[in-house]
Amino acid sequence: MNEITQETVAPVQTDVPAGAAKPFESSLTSSILSAAPLLMDVKLPMRVRMGRSKLSLRAITQLGSGSVVELDCSVNHPVEVVVNDRVIAEGEIVIVGGNYGVRITQIAGVPQAEAQLGTEHDLRNLSDKLK
């Protein structure tokens, strides 16, 4: 006679509250959030790009004190705030206590390709493609 036995398997319990994200789903998010306070004091070089100009090597070697280089923008043209070779904002030149400054008028938008990456799964796929 063949007997069939049935084993009872107890469900695995975790310490995750009901309705909360599972640990493997939010590990990237939680690691980013835990690292954020540490990164807030990191100093990054920032540049303000007022305009551009192309000069020949001959013209550059002839520059001296008092030379004027004409840029491709007008006085009312917004300047670009650049961090890590990325434009992060636009603004206008102001004078603050005898020093130049930039009043931010517009924060740059997130590129569409980056906006579509919303999940850890998407980030892992992108990482694999870049390898």
Secondary structure, DSSP 8 states (H G I E B T S, - for coil): --------------S--TTS--HHHHHHHHHHHHHHHHHTT----EEEE-------HHHHHT--TT-----SS-TTS-EEEEETTEEEEEEEEEEETTEEEEEEEEE----HHHHT--SHHHHHHHHHHH-
